[in-house]
Amino acid sequence: MKFKSMTIDGIQYHIKRLKSMGLLKRIGPDKGGYWQVMEMQ
């Protein structure tokens, strides 16, 4: 994967998009939590 050329805004955009599609979910608090990748249905 290529992350060097992505801006922070670009990463935030993609995370928001994945969350709205139901493919990325935050489990737990900011500290000690984790991101769970959901399966496509």
All heavy atoms as atom14 arrays in JSON, in Angstrom:
{
  "sequence": "MKFKSMTIDGIQYHIKRLKSMGLLKRIGPDKGGYWQVMEMQ",
  "atom14_mask": [
    [1, 1, 1, 1, 1, 1, 1, 1, 0, 0, 0, 0, 0, 0],
    [1, 1, 1, 1, 1, 1, 1, 1, 1, 0, 0, 0, 0, 0],
    [1, 1, 1, 1, 1, 1, 1, 1, 1, 1, 1, 0, 0, 0],
    [1, 1, 1, 1, 1, 1, 1, 1, 1, 0, 0, 0, 0, 0],
    [1, 1, 1, 1, 1, 1, 0, 0, 0, 0, 0, 0, 0, 0],
    [1, 1, 1, 1, 1, 1, 1, 1, 0, 0, 0, 0, 0, 0],
    [1, 1, 1, 1, 1, 1, 1, 0, 0, 0, 0, 0, 0, 0],
    [1, 1, 1, 1, 1, 1, 1, 1, 0, 0, 0, 0, 0, 0],
    [1, 1, 1, 1, 1, 1, 1, 1, 0, 0, 0, 0, 0, 0],
    [1, 1, 1, 1, 0, 0, 0, 0, 0, 0, 0, 0, 0, 0],
    [1, 1, 1, 1, 1, 1, 1, 1, 0, 0, 0, 0, 0, 0],
    [1, 1, 1, 1, 1, 1, 1, 1, 1, 0, 0, 0, 0, 0],
    [1, 1, 1, 1, 1, 1, 1, 1, 1, 1, 1, 1, 0, 0],
    [1, 1, 1, 1, 1, 1, 1, 1, 1, 1, 0, 0, 0, 0],
    [1, 1, 1, 1, 1, 1, 1, 1, 0, 0, 0, 0, 0, 0],
    [1, 1, 1, 1, 1, 1, 1, 1, 1, 0, 0, 0, 0, 0],
    [1, 1, 1, 1, 1, 1, 1, 1, 1, 1, 1, 0, 0, 0],
    [1, 1, 1, 1, 1, 1, 1, 1, 0, 0, 0, 0, 0, 0],
    [1, 1, 1, 1, 1, 1, 1, 1, 1, 0, 0, 0, 0, 0],
    [1, 1, 1, 1, 1, 1, 0, 0, 0, 0, 0, 0, 0, 0],
    [1, 1, 1, 1, 1, 1, 1, 1, 0, 0, 0, 0, 0, 0],
    [1, 1, 1, 1, 0, 0, 0, 0, 0, 0, 0, 0, 0, 0],
    [1, 1, 1, 1, 1, 1, 1, 1, 0, 0, 0, 0, 0, 0],
    [1, 1, 1, 1, 1, 1, 1, 1, 0, 0, 0, 0, 0, 0],
    [1, 1, 1, 1, 1, 1, 1, 1, 1, 0, 0, 0, 0, 0],
    [1, 1, 1, 1, 1, 1, 1, 1, 1, 1, 1, 0, 0, 0],
    [1, 1, 1, 1, 1, 1, 1, 1, 0, 0, 0, 0, 0, 0],
    [1, 1, 1, 1, 0, 0, 0, 0, 0, 0, 0, 0, 0, 0],
    [1, 1, 1, 1, 1, 1, 1, 0, 0, 0, 0, 0, 0, 0],
    [1, 1, 1, 1, 1, 1, 1, 1, 0, 0, 0, 0, 0, 0],
    [1, 1, 1, 1, 1, 1, 1, 1, 1, 0, 0, 0, 0, 0],
    [1, 1, 1, 1, 0, 0, 0, 0, 0, 0, 0, 0, 0, 0],
    [1, 1, 1, 1, 0, 0, 0, 0, 0, 0, 0, 0, 0, 0],
    [1, 1, 1, 1, 1, 1, 1, 1, 1, 1, 1, 1, 0, 0],
    [1, 1, 1, 1, 1, 1, 1, 1, 1, 1, 1, 1, 1, 1],
    [1, 1, 1, 1, 1, 1, 1, 1, 1, 0, 0, 0, 0, 0],
    [1, 1, 1, 1, 1, 1, 1, 0, 0, 0, 0, 0, 0, 0],
    [1, 1, 1, 1, 1, 1, 1, 1, 0, 0, 0, 0, 0, 0],
    [1, 1, 1, 1, 1, 1, 1, 1, 1, 0, 0, 0, 0, 0],
    [1, 1, 1, 1, 1, 1, 1, 1, 0, 0, 0, 0, 0, 0],
    [1, 1, 1, 1, 1, 1, 1, 1, 1, 0, 0, 0, 0, 0]
  ],
  "atom14_positions": [
    [[0.84, -1.18, 0.0], [0.0, 0.0, 0.0], [0.88, 1.24, 0.0], [1.99, 1.22, 0.5], [-0.89, 0.02, 1.23], [-2.02, -0.91, 1.17], [-3.09, -0.55, 2.58], [-4.06, -1.99, 2.51], [0.0, 0.0, 0.0], [0.0, 0.0, 0.0], [0.0, 0.0, 0.0], [0.0, 0.0, 0.0], [0.0, 0.0, 0.0], [0.0, 0.0, 0.0]],
    [[0.32, 2.29, -0.52], [1.05, 3.54, -0.65], [0.44, 4.58, 0.29], [-0.64, 5.09, 0.04], [0.9, 4.01, -2.08], [2.06, 4.72, -2.64], [1.67, 5.18, -4.02], [2.86, 5.38, -4.88], [2.53, 5.96, -6.15], [0.0, 0.0, 0.0], [0.0, 0.0, 0.0], [0.0, 0.0, 0.0], [0.0, 0.0, 0.0], [0.0, 0.0, 0.0]],
    [[1.1, 4.86, 1.4], [0.57, 5.85, 2.34], [1.4, 7.11, 2.36], [0.96, 8.12, 2.86], [0.5, 5.27, 3.76], [-0.58, 4.24, 3.92], [-0.25, 2.92, 4.14], [-1.9, 4.59, 3.83], [-1.24, 1.98, 4.29], [-2.9, 3.65, 3.97], [-2.57, 2.34, 4.2], [0.0, 0.0, 0.0], [0.0, 0.0, 0.0], [0.0, 0.0, 0.0]],
    [[2.59, 7.08, 1.82], [3.45, 8.26, 1.86], [2.83, 9.45, 1.14], [2.99, 10.57, 1.56], [4.8, 7.95, 1.22], [5.68, 7.07, 2.04], [7.05, 7.05, 1.42], [7.61, 5.68, 1.4], [8.9, 5.6, 0.78], [0.0, 0.0, 0.0], [0.0, 0.0, 0.0], [0.0, 0.0, 0.0], [0.0, 0.0, 0.0], [0.0, 0.0, 0.0]],
    [[2.12, 9.18, 0.06], [1.59, 10.28, -0.74], [0.21, 10.75, -0.28], [-0.33, 11.7, -0.82], [1.51, 9.85, -2.21], [0.62, 8.77, -2.36], [0.0, 0.0, 0.0], [0.0, 0.0, 0.0], [0.0, 0.0, 0.0], [0.0, 0.0, 0.0], [0.0, 0.0, 0.0], [0.0, 0.0, 0.0], [0.0, 0.0, 0.0], [0.0, 0.0, 0.0]],
    [[-0.37, 10.08, 0.73], [-1.69, 10.49, 1.21], [-1.55, 11.57, 2.28], [-0.68, 11.49, 3.13], [-2.45, 9.31, 1.81], [-2.95, 8.33, 0.79], [-4.03, 7.13, 1.52], [-5.58, 7.98, 1.43], [0.0, 0.0, 0.0], [0.0, 0.0, 0.0], [0.0, 0.0, 0.0], [0.0, 0.0, 0.0], [0.0, 0.0, 0.0], [0.0, 0.0, 0.0]],
    [[-2.46, 12.52, 2.22], [-2.5, 13.55, 3.26], [-3.35, 13.05, 4.43], [-4.1, 12.09, 4.29], [-3.11, 14.85, 2.72], [-4.47, 14.6, 2.37], [-2.34, 15.36, 1.51], [0.0, 0.0, 0.0], [0.0, 0.0, 0.0], [0.0, 0.0, 0.0], [0.0, 0.0, 0.0], [0.0, 0.0, 0.0], [0.0, 0.0, 0.0], [0.0, 0.0, 0.0]],
    [[-3.25, 13.72, 5.55], [-4.08, 13.38, 6.7], [-5.55, 13.55, 6.34], [-6.39, 12.72, 6.69], [-3.7, 14.23, 7.93], [-2.31, 13.82, 8.42], [-4.73, 14.08, 9.04], [-1.77, 14.67, 9.53], [0.0, 0.0, 0.0], [0.0, 0.0, 0.0], [0.0, 0.0, 0.0], [0.0, 0.0, 0.0], [0.0, 0.0, 0.0], [0.0, 0.0, 0.0]],
    [[-5.87, 14.6, 5.6], [-7.25, 14.82, 5.17], [-7.74, 13.68, 4.28], [-8.89, 13.25, 4.38], [-7.39, 16.14, 4.4], [-7.3, 17.36, 5.3], [-7.55, 17.21, 6.51], [-6.98, 18.44, 4.79], [0.0, 0.0, 0.0], [0.0, 0.0, 0.0], [0.0, 0.0, 0.0], [0.0, 0.0, 0.0], [0.0, 0.0, 0.0], [0.0, 0.0, 0.0]],
    [[-6.87, 13.17, 3.43], [-7.24, 12.05, 2.57], [-7.52, 10.79, 3.36], [-8.47, 10.05, 3.08], [0.0, 0.0, 0.0], [0.0, 0.0, 0.0], [0.0, 0.0, 0.0], [0.0, 0.0, 0.0], [0.0, 0.0, 0.0], [0.0, 0.0, 0.0], [0.0, 0.0, 0.0], [0.0, 0.0, 0.0], [0.0, 0.0, 0.0], [0.0, 0.0, 0.0]],
    [[-6.71, 10.53, 4.37], [-6.91, 9.36, 5.23], [-8.22, 9.51, 6.0], [-9.0, 8.56, 6.09], [-5.71, 9.17, 6.18], [-4.47, 8.81, 5.37], [-6.01, 8.11, 7.23], [-3.18, 8.87, 6.13], [0.0, 0.0, 0.0], [0.0, 0.0, 0.0], [0.0, 0.0, 0.0], [0.0, 0.0, 0.0], [0.0, 0.0, 0.0], [0.0, 0.0, 0.0]],
    [[-8.48, 10.69, 6.55], [-9.72, 10.93, 7.28], [-10.93, 10.75, 6.37], [-11.95, 10.19, 6.78], [-9.72, 12.33, 7.89], [-8.76, 12.47, 9.04], [-8.65, 13.9, 9.54], [-8.95, 14.86, 8.83], [-8.19, 14.04, 10.77], [0.0, 0.0, 0.0], [0.0, 0.0, 0.0], [0.0, 0.0, 0.0], [0.0, 0.0, 0.0], [0.0, 0.0, 0.0]],
    [[-10.82, 11.19, 5.13], [-11.9, 11.03, 4.16], [-12.22, 9.54, 3.95], [-13.38, 9.14, 3.97], [-11.52, 11.68, 2.83], [-12.41, 11.29, 1.68], [-13.65, 11.89, 1.51], [-12.03, 10.3, 0.78], [-14.48, 11.52, 0.46], [-12.85, 9.93, -0.26], [-14.07, 10.54, -0.43], [-14.89, 10.18, -1.46], [0.0, 0.0, 0.0], [0.0, 0.0, 0.0]],
    [[-11.18, 8.74, 3.75], [-11.39, 7.32, 3.48], [-11.92, 6.58, 4.7], [-12.78, 5.69, 4.57], [-10.1, 6.67, 2.96], [-9.8, 7.07, 1.54], [-10.53, 6.64, 0.48], [-8.85, 7.89, 1.04], [-10.05, 7.16, -0.64], [-9.02, 7.92, -0.32], [0.0, 0.0, 0.0], [0.0, 0.0, 0.0], [0.0, 0.0, 0.0], [0.0, 0.0, 0.0]],
    [[-11.45, 6.93, 5.89], [-11.97, 6.32, 7.11], [-13.46, 6.65, 7.26], [-14.28, 5.77, 7.54], [-11.18, 6.77, 8.35], [-9.78, 6.13, 8.34], [-11.92, 6.4, 9.64], [-8.86, 6.64, 9.42], [0.0, 0.0, 0.0], [0.0, 0.0, 0.0], [0.0, 0.0, 0.0], [0.0, 0.0, 0.0], [0.0, 0.0, 0.0], [0.0, 0.0, 0.0]],
    [[-13.83, 7.91, 7.04], [-15.23, 8.33, 7.14], [-16.08, 7.57, 6.12], [-17.18, 7.11, 6.42], [-15.33, 9.83, 6.9], [-16.7, 10.4, 7.06], [-16.67, 11.91, 6.88], [-18.06, 12.51, 7.01], [-18.04, 13.95, 6.84], [0.0, 0.0, 0.0], [0.0, 0.0, 0.0], [0.0, 0.0, 0.0], [0.0, 0.0, 0.0], [0.0, 0.0, 0.0]],
    [[-15.57, 7.42, 4.93], [-16.3, 6.71, 3.87], [-16.5, 5.23, 4.22], [-17.58, 4.67, 4.05], [-15.53, 6.84, 2.56], [-16.26, 6.32, 1.38], [-15.62, 6.84, 0.11], [-16.29, 6.22, -1.01], [-15.71, 5.44, -1.9], [-14.42, 5.21, -1.83], [-16.38, 4.92, -2.89], [0.0, 0.0, 0.0], [0.0, 0.0, 0.0], [0.0, 0.0, 0.0]],
    [[-15.44, 4.58, 4.72], [-15.55, 3.17, 5.11], [-16.54, 2.99, 6.26], [-17.29, 2.03, 6.29], [-14.18, 2.61, 5.48], [-13.2, 2.42, 4.33], [-11.8, 2.12, 4.86], [-13.68, 1.32, 3.4], [0.0, 0.0, 0.0], [0.0, 0.0, 0.0], [0.0, 0.0, 0.0], [0.0, 0.0, 0.0], [0.0, 0.0, 0.0], [0.0, 0.0, 0.0]],
    [[-16.53, 3.95, 7.22], [-17.47, 3.87, 8.33], [-18.9, 4.03, 7.84], [-19.79, 3.31, 8.27], [-17.14, 4.94, 9.37], [-15.92, 4.6, 10.2], [-15.44, 5.64, 11.17], [-16.32, 6.72, 11.61], [-15.75, 7.65, 12.56], [0.0, 0.0, 0.0], [0.0, 0.0, 0.0], [0.0, 0.0, 0.0], [0.0, 0.0, 0.0], [0.0, 0.0, 0.0]],
    [[-19.15, 4.95, 6.92], [-20.5, 5.17, 6.41], [-20.99, 3.97, 5.59], [-22.19, 3.72, 5.52], [-20.56, 6.44, 5.57], [-19.9, 6.27, 4.33], [0.0, 0.0, 0.0], [0.0, 0.0, 0.0], [0.0, 0.0, 0.0], [0.0, 0.0, 0.0], [0.0, 0.0, 0.0], [0.0, 0.0, 0.0], [0.0, 0.0, 0.0], [0.0, 0.0, 0.0]],
    [[-20.06, 3.21, 5.01], [-20.42, 2.01, 4.24], [-20.61, 0.81, 5.16], [-21.01, -0.27, 4.71], [-19.33, 1.71, 3.21], [-19.2, 2.75, 2.13], [-17.75, 2.51, 1.09], [-18.13, 0.94, 0.32], [0.0, 0.0, 0.0], [0.0, 0.0, 0.0], [0.0, 0.0, 0.0], [0.0, 0.0, 0.0], [0.0, 0.0, 0.0], [0.0, 0.0, 0.0]],
    [[-20.3, 0.97, 6.44], [-20.44, -0.12, 7.4], [-19.3, -1.13, 7.35], [-19.43, -2.24, 7.83], [0.0, 0.0, 0.0], [0.0, 0.0, 0.0], [0.0, 0.0, 0.0], [0.0, 0.0, 0.0], [0.0, 0.0, 0.0], [0.0, 0.0, 0.0], [0.0, 0.0, 0.0], [0.0, 0.0, 0.0], [0.0, 0.0, 0.0], [0.0, 0.0, 0.0]],
    [[-18.17, -0.74, 6.76], [-17.04, -1.64, 6.61], [-15.97, -1.45, 7.68], [-15.06, -2.26, 7.8], [-16.4, -1.47, 5.23], [-17.3, -1.81, 4.05], [-16.6, -1.5, 2.74], [-17.72, -3.27, 4.1], [0.0, 0.0, 0.0], [0.0, 0.0, 0.0], [0.0, 0.0, 0.0], [0.0, 0.0, 0.0], [0.0, 0.0, 0.0], [0.0, 0.0, 0.0]],
    [[-16.08, -0.38, 8.45], [-15.1, -0.09, 9.49], [-15.85, 0.36, 10.73], [-16.7, 1.25, 10.66], [-14.15, 1.01, 9.01], [-12.91, 1.28, 9.83], [-12.0, 0.05, 9.87], [-12.14, 2.44, 9.26], [0.0, 0.0, 0.0], [0.0, 0.0, 0.0], [0.0, 0.0, 0.0], [0.0, 0.0, 0.0], [0.0, 0.0, 0.0], [0.0, 0.0, 0.0]],
    [[-15.52, -0.26, 11.85], [-16.23, 0.04, 13.09], [-15.23, 0.21, 14.22], [-14.3, -0.56, 14.36], [-17.19, -1.12, 13.4], [-18.06, -0.89, 14.6], [-19.01, -2.07, 14.79], [-19.88, -1.87, 16.0], [-20.76, -3.01, 16.24], [0.0, 0.0, 0.0], [0.0, 0.0, 0.0], [0.0, 0.0, 0.0], [0.0, 0.0, 0.0], [0.0, 0.0, 0.0]],
    [[-15.45, 1.22, 15.05], [-14.6, 1.47, 16.21], [-15.16, 0.71, 17.39], [-16.32, 0.84, 17.76], [-14.56, 2.97, 16.53], [-13.71, 3.33, 17.71], [-12.26, 3.26, 17.39], [-11.48, 3.5, 18.6], [-10.2, 3.31, 18.67], [-9.53, 2.9, 17.63], [-9.57, 3.53, 19.79], [0.0, 0.0, 0.0], [0.0, 0.0, 0.0], [0.0, 0.0, 0.0]],
    [[-14.31, -0.11, 18.02], [-14.69, -0.9, 19.19], [-13.93, -0.35, 20.39], [-12.7, -0.27, 20.36], [-14.33, -2.4, 19.0], [-14.92, -2.96, 17.72], [-14.76, -3.2, 20.21], [-16.42, -3.0, 17.66], [0.0, 0.0, 0.0], [0.0, 0.0, 0.0], [0.0, 0.0, 0.0], [0.0, 0.0, 0.0], [0.0, 0.0, 0.0], [0.0, 0.0, 0.0]],
    [[-14.65, 0.05, 21.43], [-14.02, 0.54, 22.65], [-13.68, 2.02, 22.59], [-13.98, 2.72, 21.64], [0.0, 0.0, 0.0], [0.0, 0.0, 0.0], [0.0, 0.0, 0.0], [0.0, 0.0, 0.0], [0.0, 0.0, 0.0], [0.0, 0.0, 0.0], [0.0, 0.0, 0.0], [0.0, 0.0, 0.0], [0.0, 0.0, 0.0], [0.0, 0.0, 0.0]],
    [[-13.05, 2.5, 23.65], [-12.72, 3.92, 23.78], [-11.53, 4.31, 22.9], [-10.87, 3.45, 22.31], [-12.36, 4.06, 25.26], [-11.84, 2.72, 25.63], [-12.64, 1.74, 24.84], [0.0, 0.0, 0.0], [0.0, 0.0, 0.0], [0.0, 0.0, 0.0], [0.0, 0.0, 0.0], [0.0, 0.0, 0.0], [0.0, 0.0, 0.0], [0.0, 0.0, 0.0]],
    [[-11.26, 5.63, 22.83], [-10.12, 6.12, 22.05], [-8.81, 5.49, 22.53], [-7.96, 5.12, 21.73], [-10.03, 7.65, 22.13], [-11.15, 8.33, 21.35], [-11.79, 7.66, 20.51], [-11.37, 9.52, 21.58], [0.0, 0.0, 0.0], [0.0, 0.0, 0.0], [0.0, 0.0, 0.0], [0.0, 0.0, 0.0], [0.0, 0.0, 0.0], [0.0, 0.0, 0.0]],
    [[-8.66, 5.4, 23.83], [-7.46, 4.75, 24.39], [-7.83, 3.31, 24.72], [-8.73, 3.06, 25.5], [-7.0, 5.45, 25.66], [-6.15, 6.66, 25.42], [-5.5, 7.1, 26.71], [-4.42, 8.11, 26.42], [-3.73, 8.5, 27.62], [0.0, 0.0, 0.0], [0.0, 0.0, 0.0], [0.0, 0.0, 0.0], [0.0, 0.0, 0.0], [0.0, 0.0, 0.0]],
    [[-7.14, 2.37, 24.12], [-7.39, 0.97, 24.42], [-8.37, 0.3, 23.48], [-8.54, -0.9, 23.52], [0.0, 0.0, 0.0], [0.0, 0.0, 0.0], [0.0, 0.0, 0.0], [0.0, 0.0, 0.0], [0.0, 0.0, 0.0], [0.0, 0.0, 0.0], [0.0, 0.0, 0.0], [0.0, 0.0, 0.0], [0.0, 0.0, 0.0], [0.0, 0.0, 0.0]],
    [[-9.02, 1.07, 22.62], [-9.95, 0.51, 21.66], [-9.23, 0.08, 20.39], [-8.01, 0.18, 20.28], [0.0, 0.0, 0.0], [0.0, 0.0, 0.0], [0.0, 0.0, 0.0], [0.0, 0.0, 0.0], [0.0, 0.0, 0.0], [0.0, 0.0, 0.0], [0.0, 0.0, 0.0], [0.0, 0.0, 0.0], [0.0, 0.0, 0.0], [0.0, 0.0, 0.0]],
    [[-10.0, -0.36, 19.42], [-9.41, -0.78, 18.15], [-10.43, -0.65, 17.03], [-11.62, -0.47, 17.26], [-8.9, -2.23, 18.24], [-9.99, -3.25, 18.55], [-10.64, -3.93, 17.53], [-10.36, -3.52, 19.86], [-11.64, -4.85, 17.82], [-11.35, -4.43, 20.16], [-11.99, -5.1, 19.12], [-12.98, -6.01, 19.41], [0.0, 0.0, 0.0], [0.0, 0.0, 0.0]],
    [[-9.95, -0.69, 15.8], [-10.81, -0.65, 14.63], [-11.07, -2.08, 14.17], [-10.16, -2.89, 14.09], [-10.13, 0.11, 13.48], [-10.03, 1.58, 13.74], [-8.94, 2.25, 14.19], [-11.06, 2.55, 13.57], [-9.23, 3.58, 14.32], [-10.53, 3.79, 13.93], [-12.37, 2.49, 13.14], [-11.27, 4.97, 13.87], [-13.1, 3.66, 13.08], [-12.55, 4.88, 13.45]],
    [[-12.32, -2.38, 13.87], [-12.68, -3.7, 13.36], [-13.13, -3.54, 11.92], [-13.98, -2.72, 11.6], [-13.8, -4.31, 14.19], [-14.17, -5.7, 13.75], [-15.2, -6.34, 14.66], [-15.71, -5.72, 15.58], [-15.51, -7.58, 14.42], [0.0, 0.0, 0.0], [0.0, 0.0, 0.0], [0.0, 0.0, 0.0], [0.0, 0.0, 0.0], [0.0, 0.0, 0.0]],
    [[-12.54, -4.34, 11.03], [-12.92, -4.34, 9.63], [-14.04, -5.35, 9.46], [-13.89, -6.52, 9.79], [-11.72, -4.7, 8.72], [-12.14, -4.72, 7.27], [-10.57, -3.73, 8.95], [0.0, 0.0, 0.0], [0.0, 0.0, 0.0], [0.0, 0.0, 0.0], [0.0, 0.0, 0.0], [0.0, 0.0, 0.0], [0.0, 0.0, 0.0], [0.0, 0.0, 0.0]],
    [[-15.17, -4.88, 8.95], [-16.34, -5.72, 8.79], [-16.3, -6.39, 7.42], [-15.7, -5.86, 6.48], [-17.61, -4.88, 8.93], [-17.65, -4.0, 10.17], [-17.48, -4.88, 11.7], [-19.1, -5.57, 11.83], [0.0, 0.0, 0.0], [0.0, 0.0, 0.0], [0.0, 0.0, 0.0], [0.0, 0.0, 0.0], [0.0, 0.0, 0.0], [0.0, 0.0, 0.0]],
    [[-16.96, -7.51, 7.29], [-17.03, -8.2, 6.0], [-18.09, -7.56, 5.14], [-19.1, -7.07, 5.63], [-17.37, -9.67, 6.22], [-16.26, -10.46, 6.87], [-16.57, -11.94, 6.93], [-17.27, -12.43, 6.01], [-16.12, -12.58, 7.88], [0.0, 0.0, 0.0], [0.0, 0.0, 0.0], [0.0, 0.0, 0.0], [0.0, 0.0, 0.0], [0.0, 0.0, 0.0]],
    [[-17.85, -7.58, 3.83], [-18.85, -7.07, 2.89], [-20.0, -8.06, 2.84], [-19.8, -9.26, 2.91], [-18.24, -6.9, 1.5], [-17.24, -5.77, 1.45], [-16.59, -5.51, -0.2], [-18.01, -4.88, -1.02], [0.0, 0.0, 0.0], [0.0, 0.0, 0.0], [0.0, 0.0, 0.0], [0.0, 0.0, 0.0], [0.0, 0.0, 0.0], [0.0, 0.0, 0.0]],
    [[-21.2, -7.53, 2.72], [-22.38, -8.4, 2.69], [-22.9, -8.58, 1.31], [-22.88, -7.83, 0.47], [-23.46, -7.82, 3.6], [-22.98, -7.74, 5.01], [-23.95, -7.0, 5.9], [-24.98, -6.51, 5.48], [-23.63, -6.92, 7.19], [0.0, 0.0, 0.0], [0.0, 0.0, 0.0], [0.0, 0.0, 0.0], [0.0, 0.0, 0.0], [0.0, 0.0, 0.0]]
  ]
}
